[in-house]
């Protein structure tokens, strides 16, 4: 009852302002003001105001809005977590399997030498000064070093 009275008073005030605006020869603005001022009366006549006022003063309705809000927060939280972790559990499992297949088998532990332990490396006979002697398998060691580097780069996706 109070809401209907307030809406009727607002409409009457709006129509009064529209009449003053029309008196000042601003007919387009007066028509627009009259249109806006008739909206509250139309809402009262259709029953929308009674329905809205019934909703606004019931605690159960506000609890319902709270539950809907909580539901929305939960949905958004799960979406944010999925984006941060890379998708659902099945998608993460498939990504890990694909990553394991992409890495070469030797990439897990890079070798640091030519394949022989330090004690088993063959010693070169020294024909001259000790500083000028070079190992015979120097080229083979360098190519293995590059393959280790390539495997490490592939492992990291570079």
SULZI-V182333 format. One record per run of one state. SS is the DSSP state (~ for helix, > for strand, _ for the rest). FROM is the first residue (numbers start at 1). LEN is the number of residues. Records with the same first field share a line. If there is no record, write none. Layout:
BEGIN
SS=FROM-LEN, FROM-LEN
END
This chain:
BEGIN
_=1-1, 24-3, 47-1, 57-2, 86-3, 103-2, 109-9, 121-17, 156-3
~=2-22, 27-20, 48-9, 59-27, 89-14, 105-4, 118-3, 138-18
END
